[in-house]
Amino acid sequence: MSASTEHQILSLLAREWDFKGPPGILDVSEIVAALPLAPSEILAGVKDLFARGLVDMNAIRTTVFLTPDGYEAASSADSGNGR
């Protein structure tokens, strides 16, 4: 999976965390609508991030949210981009 795809997903969830508070929850459909990527690419990115413990999901896998490690990874990656 592309590091760019994962970064975009983490950044989107981190913005949600910043605006609405932890843990930065979004429906998978909201992520698909917000990012200019193929849904299959987004789902693969979410799966990879989940496997690495940077995001978690509800039991029926319809919402995604950041773990503290995921928020830290997003913040670290964005620190050079004016975040």
PDB file of N, CA, C and O in Angstrom:
ATOM      1  N   MET A   1       0.846  -1.182   0.000  1.00  0.00           N
ATOM      2  CA  MET A   1       0.000   0.000   0.000  1.00  0.00           C
ATOM      3  C   MET A   1       0.885   1.237   0.000  1.00  0.00           C
ATOM      4  O   MET A   1       1.952   1.253   0.614  1.00  0.00           O
ATOM      5  N   SER A   2       0.442   2.246  -0.678  1.00  0.00           N
ATOM      6  CA  SER A   2       1.167   3.497  -0.810  1.00  0.00           C
ATOM      7  C   SER A   2       1.233   4.249   0.524  1.00  0.00           C
ATOM      8  O   SER A   2       0.239   4.386   1.236  1.00  0.00           O
ATOM      9  N   ALA A   3       2.430   4.725   0.830  1.00  0.00           N
ATOM     10  CA  ALA A   3       2.592   5.529   2.042  1.00  0.00           C
ATOM     11  C   ALA A   3       1.769   6.809   1.934  1.00  0.00           C
ATOM     12  O   ALA A   3       1.294   7.326   2.945  1.00  0.00           O
ATOM     13  N   SER A   4       1.598   7.323   0.715  1.00  0.00           N
ATOM     14  CA  SER A   4       0.793   8.523   0.501  1.00  0.00           C
ATOM     15  C   SER A   4      -0.668   8.280   0.866  1.00  0.00           C
ATOM     16  O   SER A   4      -1.306   9.129   1.488  1.00  0.00           O
ATOM     17  N   THR A   5      -1.194   7.127   0.481  1.00  0.00           N
ATOM     18  CA  THR A   5      -2.581   6.789   0.820  1.00  0.00           C
ATOM     19  C   THR A   5      -2.750   6.725   2.327  1.00  0.00           C
ATOM     20  O   THR A   5      -3.689   7.298   2.879  1.00  0.00           O
ATOM     21  N   GLU A   6      -1.847   6.031   2.987  1.00  0.00           N
ATOM     22  CA  GLU A   6      -1.918   5.914   4.446  1.00  0.00           C
ATOM     23  C   GLU A   6      -1.801   7.279   5.104  1.00  0.00           C
ATOM     24  O   GLU A   6      -2.516   7.573   6.062  1.00  0.00           O
ATOM     25  N   HIS A   7      -0.906   8.110   4.595  1.00  0.00           N
ATOM     26  CA  HIS A   7      -0.729   9.455   5.148  1.00  0.00           C
ATOM     27  C   HIS A   7      -2.008  10.278   4.994  1.00  0.00           C
ATOM     28  O   HIS A   7      -2.406  10.984   5.921  1.00  0.00           O
ATOM     29  N   GLN A   8      -2.649  10.189   3.832  1.00  0.00           N
ATOM     30  CA  GLN A   8      -3.889  10.933   3.610  1.00  0.00           C
ATOM     31  C   GLN A   8      -4.994  10.483   4.570  1.00  0.00           C
ATOM     32  O   GLN A   8      -5.741  11.309   5.094  1.00  0.00           O
ATOM     33  N   ILE A   9      -5.092   9.188   4.793  1.00  0.00           N
ATOM     34  CA  ILE A   9      -6.099   8.664   5.723  1.00  0.00           C
ATOM     35  C   ILE A   9      -5.802   9.130   7.141  1.00  0.00           C
ATOM     36  O   ILE A   9      -6.697   9.607   7.840  1.00  0.00           O
ATOM     37  N   LEU A  10      -4.556   8.996   7.566  1.00  0.00           N
ATOM     38  CA  LEU A  10      -4.177   9.437   8.913  1.00  0.00           C
ATOM     39  C   LEU A  10      -4.418  10.932   9.084  1.00  0.00           C
ATOM     40  O   LEU A  10      -4.926  11.360  10.120  1.00  0.00           O
ATOM     41  N   SER A  11      -4.063  11.727   8.087  1.00  0.00           N
ATOM     42  CA  SER A  11      -4.243  13.181   8.180  1.00  0.00           C
ATOM     43  C   SER A  11      -5.715  13.553   8.289  1.00  0.00           C
ATOM     44  O   SER A  11      -6.080  14.427   9.076  1.00  0.00           O
ATOM     45  N   LEU A  12      -6.561  12.896   7.505  1.00  0.00           N
ATOM     46  CA  LEU A  12      -7.996  13.156   7.566  1.00  0.00           C
ATOM     47  C   LEU A  12      -8.551  12.828   8.950  1.00  0.00           C
ATOM     48  O   LEU A  12      -9.316  13.610   9.514  1.00  0.00           O
ATOM     49  N   LEU A  13      -8.171  11.685   9.493  1.00  0.00           N
ATOM     50  CA  LEU A  13      -8.633  11.304  10.828  1.00  0.00           C
ATOM     51  C   LEU A  13      -8.066  12.228  11.903  1.00  0.00           C
ATOM     52  O   LEU A  13      -8.749  12.528  12.882  1.00  0.00           O
ATOM     53  N   ALA A  14      -6.824  12.681  11.732  1.00  0.00           N
ATOM     54  CA  ALA A  14      -6.225  13.602  12.701  1.00  0.00           C
ATOM     55  C   ALA A  14      -6.948  14.947  12.687  1.00  0.00           C
ATOM     56  O   ALA A  14      -7.129  15.560  13.739  1.00  0.00           O
ATOM     57  N   ARG A  15      -7.361  15.411  11.515  1.00  0.00           N
ATOM     58  CA  ARG A  15      -8.143  16.660  11.459  1.00  0.00           C
ATOM     59  C   ARG A  15      -9.468  16.490  12.199  1.00  0.00           C
ATOM     60  O   ARG A  15      -9.911  17.392  12.910  1.00  0.00           O
ATOM     61  N   GLU A  16     -10.088  15.337  12.026  1.00  0.00           N
ATOM     62  CA  GLU A  16     -11.337  15.065  12.743  1.00  0.00           C
ATOM     63  C   GLU A  16     -11.075  15.054  14.256  1.00  0.00           C
ATOM     64  O   GLU A  16     -11.874  15.587  15.026  1.00  0.00           O
ATOM     65  N   TRP A  17      -9.972  14.455  14.677  1.00  0.00           N
ATOM     66  CA  TRP A  17      -9.558  14.425  16.084  1.00  0.00           C
ATOM     67  C   TRP A  17      -9.408  15.858  16.594  1.00  0.00           C
ATOM     68  O   TRP A  17      -9.907  16.192  17.668  1.00  0.00           O
ATOM     69  N   ASP A  18      -8.713  16.712  15.814  1.00  0.00           N
ATOM     70  CA  ASP A  18      -8.466  18.094  16.228  1.00  0.00           C
ATOM     71  C   ASP A  18      -9.752  18.905  16.328  1.00  0.00           C
ATOM     72  O   ASP A  18      -9.901  19.711  17.246  1.00  0.00           O
ATOM     73  N   PHE A  19     -10.691  18.703  15.391  1.00  0.00           N
ATOM     74  CA  PHE A  19     -11.919  19.506  15.364  1.00  0.00           C
ATOM     75  C   PHE A  19     -12.992  19.009  16.315  1.00  0.00           C
ATOM     76  O   PHE A  19     -13.707  19.812  16.914  1.00  0.00           O
ATOM     77  N   LYS A  20     -13.116  17.700  16.463  1.00  0.00           N
ATOM     78  CA  LYS A  20     -14.207  17.158  17.276  1.00  0.00           C
ATOM     79  C   LYS A  20     -13.728  16.408  18.508  1.00  0.00           C
ATOM     80  O   LYS A  20     -14.542  15.955  19.312  1.00  0.00           O
ATOM     81  N   GLY A  21     -12.430  16.274  18.663  1.00  0.00           N
ATOM     82  CA  GLY A  21     -11.870  15.579  19.807  1.00  0.00           C
ATOM     83  C   GLY A  21     -11.560  14.129  19.496  1.00  0.00           C
ATOM     84  O   GLY A  21     -12.030  13.567  18.507  1.00  0.00           O
ATOM     85  N   PRO A  22     -10.755  13.539  20.367  1.00  0.00           N
ATOM     86  CA  PRO A  22     -10.365  12.143  20.164  1.00  0.00           C
ATOM     87  C   PRO A  22     -11.585  11.240  20.182  1.00  0.00           C
ATOM     88  O   PRO A  22     -12.558  11.543  20.872  1.00  0.00           O
ATOM     89  N   PRO A  23     -11.561  10.173  19.466  1.00  0.00           N
ATOM     90  CA  PRO A  23     -10.463   9.575  18.712  1.00  0.00           C
ATOM     91  C   PRO A  23     -10.476   9.865  17.213  1.00  0.00           C
ATOM     92  O   PRO A  23      -9.797   9.159  16.467  1.00  0.00           O
ATOM     93  N   GLY A  24     -11.207  10.858  16.743  1.00  0.00           N
ATOM     94  CA  GLY A  24     -11.220  11.172  15.318  1.00  0.00           C
ATOM     95  C   GLY A  24     -11.986  10.142  14.507  1.00  0.00           C
ATOM     96  O   GLY A  24     -11.425   9.493  13.624  1.00  0.00           O
ATOM     97  N   ILE A  25     -13.260   9.994  14.804  1.00  0.00           N
ATOM     98  CA  ILE A  25     -14.080   8.935  14.199  1.00  0.00           C
ATOM     99  C   ILE A  25     -14.699   9.413  12.884  1.00  0.00           C
ATOM    100  O   ILE A  25     -15.277  10.497  12.810  1.00  0.00           O
ATOM    101  N   LEU A  26     -14.564   8.572  11.844  1.00  0.00           N
ATOM    102  CA  LEU A  26     -15.235   8.808  10.567  1.00  0.00           C
ATOM    103  C   LEU A  26     -15.765   7.489  10.027  1.00  0.00           C
ATOM    104  O   LEU A  26     -15.154   6.437  10.214  1.00  0.00           O
ATOM    105  N   ASP A  27     -16.916   7.556   9.350  1.00  0.00           N
ATOM    106  CA  ASP A  27     -17.399   6.392   8.620  1.00  0.00           C
ATOM    107  C   ASP A  27     -16.463   6.133   7.449  1.00  0.00           C
ATOM    108  O   ASP A  27     -15.872   7.064   6.901  1.00  0.00           O
ATOM    109  N   VAL A  28     -16.332   4.892   7.073  1.00  0.00           N
ATOM    110  CA  VAL A  28     -15.515   4.550   5.915  1.00  0.00           C
ATOM    111  C   VAL A  28     -16.034   5.303   4.688  1.00  0.00           C
ATOM    112  O   VAL A  28     -15.244   5.774   3.870  1.00  0.00           O
ATOM    113  N   SER A  29     -17.344   5.415   4.560  1.00  0.00           N
ATOM    114  CA  SER A  29     -17.924   6.125   3.411  1.00  0.00           C
ATOM    115  C   SER A  29     -17.527   7.602   3.401  1.00  0.00           C
ATOM    116  O   SER A  29     -17.373   8.187   2.329  1.00  0.00           O
ATOM    117  N   GLU A  30     -17.359   8.213   4.576  1.00  0.00           N
ATOM    118  CA  GLU A  30     -16.921   9.608   4.650  1.00  0.00           C
ATOM    119  C   GLU A  30     -15.473   9.748   4.195  1.00  0.00           C
ATOM    120  O   GLU A  30     -15.111  10.729   3.545  1.00  0.00           O
ATOM    121  N   ILE A  31     -14.654   8.770   4.536  1.00  0.00           N
ATOM    122  CA  ILE A  31     -13.255   8.789   4.099  1.00  0.00           C
ATOM    123  C   ILE A  31     -13.195   8.656   2.580  1.00  0.00           C
ATOM    124  O   ILE A  31     -12.453   9.380   1.916  1.00  0.00           O
ATOM    125  N   VAL A  32     -13.982   7.725   2.032  1.00  0.00           N
ATOM    126  CA  VAL A  32     -14.025   7.525   0.579  1.00  0.00           C
ATOM    127  C   VAL A  32     -14.479   8.810  -0.115  1.00  0.00           C
ATOM    128  O   VAL A  32     -13.917   9.186  -1.144  1.00  0.00           O
ATOM    129  N   ALA A  33     -15.483   9.482   0.434  1.00  0.00           N
ATOM    130  CA  ALA A  33     -15.994  10.713  -0.175  1.00  0.00           C
ATOM    131  C   ALA A  33     -14.993  11.866  -0.079  1.00  0.00           C
ATOM    132  O   ALA A  33     -14.959  12.726  -0.958  1.00  0.00           O
ATOM    133  N   ALA A  34     -14.183  11.892   0.974  1.00  0.00           N
ATOM    134  CA  ALA A  34     -13.284  13.013   1.214  1.00  0.00           C
ATOM    135  C   ALA A  34     -11.962  12.926   0.452  1.00  0.00           C
ATOM    136  O   ALA A  34     -11.336  13.951   0.182  1.00  0.00           O
ATOM    137  N   LEU A  35     -11.540  11.733   0.111  1.00  0.00           N
ATOM    138  CA  LEU A  35     -10.229  11.575  -0.521  1.00  0.00           C
ATOM    139  C   LEU A  35     -10.368  11.228  -2.000  1.00  0.00           C
ATOM    140  O   LEU A  35     -11.245  10.454  -2.381  1.00  0.00           O
ATOM    141  N   PRO A  36      -9.499  11.805  -2.833  1.00  0.00           N
ATOM    142  CA  PRO A  36      -9.565  11.557  -4.273  1.00  0.00           C
ATOM    143  C   PRO A  36      -8.850  10.255  -4.661  1.00  0.00           C
ATOM    144  O   PRO A  36      -7.953  10.249  -5.504  1.00  0.00           O
ATOM    145  N   LEU A  37      -9.265   9.170  -4.033  1.00  0.00           N
ATOM    146  CA  LEU A  37      -8.650   7.863  -4.262  1.00  0.00           C
ATOM    147  C   LEU A  37      -9.738   6.841  -4.537  1.00  0.00           C
ATOM    148  O   LEU A  37     -10.901   7.046  -4.190  1.00  0.00           O
ATOM    149  N   ALA A  38      -9.357   5.753  -5.156  1.00  0.00           N
ATOM    150  CA  ALA A  38     -10.306   4.667  -5.391  1.00  0.00           C
ATOM    151  C   ALA A  38     -10.717   4.056  -4.055  1.00  0.00           C
ATOM    152  O   ALA A  38      -9.880   3.907  -3.164  1.00  0.00           O
ATOM    153  N   PRO A  39     -11.988   3.701  -3.903  1.00  0.00           N
ATOM    154  CA  PRO A  39     -12.432   3.077  -2.658  1.00  0.00           C
ATOM    155  C   PRO A  39     -11.590   1.847  -2.281  1.00  0.00           C
ATOM    156  O   PRO A  39     -11.296   1.635  -1.105  1.00  0.00           O
ATOM    157  N   SER A  40     -11.210   1.050  -3.265  1.00  0.00           N
ATOM    158  CA  SER A  40     -10.396  -0.134  -2.962  1.00  0.00           C
ATOM    159  C   SER A  40      -9.043   0.247  -2.382  1.00  0.00           C
ATOM    160  O   SER A  40      -8.514  -0.454  -1.519  1.00  0.00           O
ATOM    161  N   GLU A  41      -8.482   1.356  -2.852  1.00  0.00           N
ATOM    162  CA  GLU A  41      -7.198   1.829  -2.332  1.00  0.00           C
ATOM    163  C   GLU A  41      -7.346   2.312  -0.886  1.00  0.00           C
ATOM    164  O   GLU A  41      -6.479   2.058  -0.050  1.00  0.00           O
ATOM    165  N   ILE A  42      -8.439   3.001  -0.603  1.00  0.00           N
ATOM    166  CA  ILE A  42      -8.693   3.475   0.756  1.00  0.00           C
ATOM    167  C   ILE A  42      -8.906   2.293   1.697  1.00  0.00           C
ATOM    168  O   ILE A  42      -8.358   2.270   2.799  1.00  0.00           O
ATOM    169  N   LEU A  43      -9.690   1.321   1.273  1.00  0.00           N
ATOM    170  CA  LEU A  43      -9.935   0.152   2.122  1.00  0.00           C
ATOM    171  C   LEU A  43      -8.645  -0.616   2.394  1.00  0.00           C
ATOM    172  O   LEU A  43      -8.431  -1.090   3.510  1.00  0.00           O
ATOM    173  N   ALA A  44      -7.797  -0.741   1.398  1.00  0.00           N
ATOM    174  CA  ALA A  44      -6.507  -1.415   1.597  1.00  0.00           C
ATOM    175  C   ALA A  44      -5.637  -0.612   2.561  1.00  0.00           C
ATOM    176  O   ALA A  44      -4.946  -1.189   3.400  1.00  0.00           O
ATOM    177  N   GLY A  45      -5.667   0.714   2.447  1.00  0.00           N
ATOM    178  CA  GLY A  45      -4.901   1.563   3.359  1.00  0.00           C
ATOM    179  C   GLY A  45      -5.385   1.446   4.787  1.00  0.00           C
ATOM    180  O   GLY A  45      -4.580   1.356   5.714  1.00  0.00           O
ATOM    181  N   VAL A  46      -6.703   1.448   4.972  1.00  0.00           N
ATOM    182  CA  VAL A  46      -7.276   1.296   6.314  1.00  0.00           C
ATOM    183  C   VAL A  46      -6.869  -0.058   6.900  1.00  0.00           C
ATOM    184  O   VAL A  46      -6.504  -0.152   8.072  1.00  0.00           O
ATOM    185  N   LYS A  47      -6.934  -1.092   6.081  1.00  0.00           N
ATOM    186  CA  LYS A  47      -6.551  -2.425   6.545  1.00  0.00           C
ATOM    187  C   LYS A  47      -5.092  -2.461   7.004  1.00  0.00           C
ATOM    188  O   LYS A  47      -4.784  -3.031   8.050  1.00  0.00           O
ATOM    189  N   ASP A  48      -4.204  -1.860   6.231  1.00  0.00           N
ATOM    190  CA  ASP A  48      -2.786  -1.819   6.611  1.00  0.00           C
ATOM    191  C   ASP A  48      -2.566  -1.010   7.887  1.00  0.00           C
ATOM    192  O   ASP A  48      -1.797  -1.415   8.758  1.00  0.00           O
ATOM    193  N   LEU A  49      -3.240   0.131   7.995  1.00  0.00           N
ATOM    194  CA  LEU A  49      -3.115   0.951   9.205  1.00  0.00           C
ATOM    195  C   LEU A  49      -3.660   0.218  10.423  1.00  0.00           C
ATOM    196  O   LEU A  49      -3.097   0.317  11.513  1.00  0.00           O
ATOM    197  N   PHE A  50      -4.756  -0.520  10.243  1.00  0.00           N
ATOM    198  CA  PHE A  50      -5.340  -1.319  11.321  1.00  0.00           C
ATOM    199  C   PHE A  50      -4.346  -2.397  11.770  1.00  0.00           C
ATOM    200  O   PHE A  50      -4.154  -2.607  12.968  1.00  0.00           O
ATOM    201  N   ALA A  51      -3.728  -3.068  10.821  1.00  0.00           N
ATOM    202  CA  ALA A  51      -2.769  -4.132  11.139  1.00  0.00           C
ATOM    203  C   ALA A  51      -1.571  -3.589  11.917  1.00  0.00           C
ATOM    204  O   ALA A  51      -0.978  -4.310  12.719  1.00  0.00           O
ATOM    205  N   ARG A  52      -1.214  -2.338  11.690  1.00  0.00           N
ATOM    206  CA  ARG A  52      -0.075  -1.722  12.393  1.00  0.00           C
ATOM    207  C   ARG A  52      -0.489  -1.018  13.682  1.00  0.00           C
ATOM    208  O   ARG A  52       0.356  -0.460  14.383  1.00  0.00           O
ATOM    209  N   GLY A  53      -1.794  -1.041  14.001  1.00  0.00           N
ATOM    210  CA  GLY A  53      -2.267  -0.456  15.251  1.00  0.00           C
ATOM    211  C   GLY A  53      -2.397   1.055  15.237  1.00  0.00           C
ATOM    212  O   GLY A  53      -2.471   1.678  16.297  1.00  0.00           O
ATOM    213  N   LEU A  54      -2.427   1.661  14.047  1.00  0.00           N
ATOM    214  CA  LEU A  54      -2.542   3.116  13.962  1.00  0.00           C
ATOM    215  C   LEU A  54      -3.990   3.589  13.893  1.00  0.00           C
ATOM    216  O   LEU A  54      -4.292   4.738  14.214  1.00  0.00           O
ATOM    217  N   VAL A  55      -4.880   2.695  13.474  1.00  0.00           N
ATOM    218  CA  VAL A  55      -6.320   2.969  13.516  1.00  0.00           C
ATOM    219  C   VAL A  55      -7.010   1.757  14.105  1.00  0.00           C
ATOM    220  O   VAL A  55      -6.457   0.658  14.146  1.00  0.00           O
ATOM    221  N   ASP A  56      -8.226   1.981  14.557  1.00  0.00           N
ATOM    222  CA  ASP A  56      -9.075   0.893  15.025  1.00  0.00           C
ATOM    223  C   ASP A  56     -10.418   1.065  14.341  1.00  0.00           C
ATOM    224  O   ASP A  56     -10.682   2.100  13.729  1.00  0.00           O
ATOM    225  N   MET A  57     -11.264   0.053  14.445  1.00  0.00           N
ATOM    226  CA  MET A  57     -12.560   0.076  13.780  1.00  0.00           C
ATOM    227  C   MET A  57     -13.620  -0.451  14.723  1.00  0.00           C
ATOM    228  O   MET A  57     -13.317  -1.161  15.681  1.00  0.00           O
ATOM    229  N   ASN A  58     -14.877  -0.097  14.444  1.00  0.00           N
ATOM    230  CA  ASN A  58     -15.968  -0.664  15.230  1.00  0.00           C
ATOM    231  C   ASN A  58     -16.130  -2.139  14.853  1.00  0.00           C
ATOM    232  O   ASN A  58     -15.502  -2.620  13.909  1.00  0.00           O
ATOM    233  N   ALA A  59     -16.961  -2.835  15.587  1.00  0.00           N
ATOM    234  CA  ALA A  59     -17.106  -4.293  15.402  1.00  0.00           C
ATOM    235  C   ALA A  59     -17.582  -4.684  14.010  1.00  0.00           C
ATOM    236  O   ALA A  59     -17.208  -5.742  13.503  1.00  0.00           O
ATOM    237  N   ILE A  60     -18.398  -3.847  13.391  1.00  0.00           N
ATOM    238  CA  ILE A  60     -18.893  -4.199  12.057  1.00  0.00           C
ATOM    239  C   ILE A  60     -18.099  -3.519  10.940  1.00  0.00           C
ATOM    240  O   ILE A  60     -18.484  -3.566   9.772  1.00  0.00           O
ATOM    241  N   ARG A  61     -17.001  -2.896  11.311  1.00  0.00           N
ATOM    242  CA  ARG A  61     -16.037  -2.310  10.374  1.00  0.00           C
ATOM    243  C   ARG A  61     -16.621  -1.252   9.442  1.00  0.00           C
ATOM    244  O   ARG A  61     -16.299  -1.209   8.255  1.00  0.00           O
ATOM    245  N   THR A  62     -17.482  -0.402   9.994  1.00  0.00           N
ATOM    246  CA  THR A  62     -18.046   0.685   9.197  1.00  0.00           C
ATOM    247  C   THR A  62     -17.479   2.043   9.583  1.00  0.00           C
ATOM    248  O   THR A  62     -17.604   3.002   8.821  1.00  0.00           O
ATOM    249  N   THR A  63     -16.860   2.137  10.749  1.00  0.00           N
ATOM    250  CA  THR A  63     -16.214   3.380  11.173  1.00  0.00           C
ATOM    251  C   THR A  63     -14.767   3.112  11.519  1.00  0.00           C
ATOM    252  O   THR A  63     -14.391   2.022  11.951  1.00  0.00           O
ATOM    253  N   VAL A  64     -13.972   4.144  11.314  1.00  0.00           N
ATOM    254  CA  VAL A  64     -12.530   4.077  11.566  1.00  0.00           C
ATOM    255  C   VAL A  64     -12.183   5.214  12.510  1.00  0.00           C
ATOM    256  O   VAL A  64     -12.740   6.307  12.405  1.00  0.00           O
ATOM    257  N   PHE A  65     -11.265   4.959  13.429  1.00  0.00           N
ATOM    258  CA  PHE A  65     -10.808   6.013  14.319  1.00  0.00           C
ATOM    259  C   PHE A  65      -9.346   5.809  14.661  1.00  0.00           C
ATOM    260  O   PHE A  65      -8.830   4.693  14.613  1.00  0.00           O
ATOM    261  N   LEU A  66      -8.689   6.902  15.007  1.00  0.00           N
ATOM    262  CA  LEU A  66      -7.269   6.868  15.328  1.00  0.00           C
ATOM    263  C   LEU A  66      -7.010   6.290  16.705  1.00  0.00           C
ATOM    264  O   LEU A  66      -7.793   6.478  17.635  1.00  0.00           O
ATOM    265  N   THR A  67      -5.911   5.591  16.814  1.00  0.00           N
ATOM    266  CA  THR A  67      -5.366   5.244  18.118  1.00  0.00           C
ATOM    267  C   THR A  67      -4.426   6.388  18.500  1.00  0.00           C
ATOM    268  O   THR A  67      -4.072   7.192  17.638  1.00  0.00           O
ATOM    269  N   PRO A  68      -4.016   6.484  19.749  1.00  0.00           N
ATOM    270  CA  PRO A  68      -3.035   7.514  20.103  1.00  0.00           C
ATOM    271  C   PRO A  68      -1.759   7.412  19.251  1.00  0.00           C
ATOM    272  O   PRO A  68      -1.189   8.434  18.869  1.00  0.00           O
ATOM    273  N   ASP A  69      -1.318   6.202  18.959  1.00  0.00           N
ATOM    274  CA  ASP A  69      -0.140   6.036  18.101  1.00  0.00           C
ATOM    275  C   ASP A  69      -0.398   6.559  16.692  1.00  0.00           C
ATOM    276  O   ASP A  69       0.493   7.132  16.066  1.00  0.00           O
ATOM    277  N   GLY A  70      -1.618   6.361  16.195  1.00  0.00           N
ATOM    278  CA  GLY A  70      -1.976   6.874  14.880  1.00  0.00           C
ATOM    279  C   GLY A  70      -1.985   8.391  14.842  1.00  0.00           C
ATOM    280  O   GLY A  70      -1.539   8.998  13.868  1.00  0.00           O
ATOM    281  N   TYR A  71      -2.496   9.004  15.909  1.00  0.00           N
ATOM    282  CA  TYR A  71      -2.498  10.468  15.969  1.00  0.00           C
ATOM    283  C   TYR A  71      -1.069  10.992  16.011  1.00  0.00           C
ATOM    284  O   TYR A  71      -0.741  11.977  15.349  1.00  0.00           O
ATOM    285  N   GLU A  72      -0.228  10.337  16.786  1.00  0.00           N
ATOM    286  CA  GLU A  72       1.180  10.738  16.868  1.00  0.00           C
ATOM    287  C   GLU A  72       1.861  10.592  15.507  1.00  0.00           C
ATOM    288  O   GLU A  72       2.628  11.462  15.097  1.00  0.00           O
ATOM    289  N   ALA A  73       1.580   9.493  14.810  1.00  0.00           N
ATOM    290  CA  ALA A  73       2.175   9.271  13.483  1.00  0.00           C
ATOM    291  C   ALA A  73       1.705  10.348  12.496  1.00  0.00           C
ATOM    292  O   ALA A  73       2.496  10.850  11.698  1.00  0.00           O
ATOM    293  N   ALA A  74       0.430  10.696  12.553  1.00  0.00           N
ATOM    294  CA  ALA A  74      -0.086  11.742  11.668  1.00  0.00           C
ATOM    295  C   ALA A  74       0.541  13.080  11.995  1.00  0.00           C
ATOM    296  O   ALA A  74       0.917  13.828  11.092  1.00  0.00           O
ATOM    297  N   SER A  75       0.657  13.388  13.267  1.00  0.00           N
ATOM    298  CA  SER A  75       1.248  14.650  13.686  1.00  0.00           C
ATOM    299  C   SER A  75       2.714  14.736  13.303  1.00  0.00           C
ATOM    300  O   SER A  75       3.179  15.788  12.863  1.00  0.00           O
ATOM    301  N   SER A  76       3.442  13.654  13.463  1.00  0.00           N
ATOM    302  CA  SER A  76       4.856  13.615  13.105  1.00  0.00           C
ATOM    303  C   SER A  76       5.043  13.792  11.601  1.00  0.00           C
ATOM    304  O   SER A  76       5.919  14.536  11.161  1.00  0.00           O
ATOM    305  N   ALA A  77       4.223  13.112  10.825  1.00  0.00           N
ATOM    306  CA  ALA A  77       4.325  13.180   9.369  1.00  0.00           C
ATOM    307  C   ALA A  77       3.952  14.576   8.868  1.00  0.00           C
ATOM    308  O   ALA A  77       4.522  15.055   7.888  1.00  0.00           O
ATOM    309  N   ASP A  78       2.997  15.229   9.536  1.00  0.00           N
ATOM    310  CA  ASP A  78       2.531  16.538   9.090  1.00  0.00           C
ATOM    311  C   ASP A  78       3.338  17.690   9.669  1.00  0.00           C
ATOM    312  O   ASP A  78       3.154  18.830   9.244  1.00  0.00           O
ATOM    313  N   SER A  79       4.223  17.434  10.619  1.00  0.00           N
ATOM    314  CA  SER A  79       4.937  18.531  11.271  1.00  0.00           C
ATOM    315  C   SER A  79       5.768  19.347  10.292  1.00  0.00           C
ATOM    316  O   SER A  79       5.955  20.546  10.497  1.00  0.00           O
ATOM    317  N   GLY A  80       6.258  18.735   9.259  1.00  0.00           N
ATOM    318  CA  GLY A  80       7.016  19.455   8.249  1.00  0.00           C
ATOM    319  C   GLY A  80       6.141  20.138   7.226  1.00  0.00           C
ATOM    320  O   GLY A  80       6.648  20.858   6.366  1.00  0.00           O
ATOM    321  N   ASN A  81       4.829  19.928   7.298  1.00  0.00           N
ATOM    322  CA  ASN A  81       3.904  20.507   6.325  1.00  0.00           C
ATOM    323  C   ASN A  81       3.075  21.631   6.902  1.00  0.00           C
ATOM    324  O   ASN A  81       1.998  21.922   6.383  1.00  0.00           O
ATOM    325  N   GLY A  82       3.541  22.270   7.958  1.00  0.00           N
ATOM    326  CA  GLY A  82       2.836  23.411   8.518  1.00  0.00           C
ATOM    327  C   GLY A  82       1.721  23.068   9.465  1.00  0.00           C
ATOM    328  O   GLY A  82       0.903  23.929   9.790  1.00  0.00           O
ATOM    329  N   ARG A  83       1.665  21.853   9.913  1.00  0.00           N
ATOM    330  CA  ARG A  83       0.618  21.467  10.853  1.00  0.00           C
ATOM    331  C   ARG A  83       0.961  21.902  12.241  1.00  0.00           C
ATOM    332  O   ARG A  83       0.191  21.662  13.171  1.00  0.00           O
TER     333      ARG A  83
END
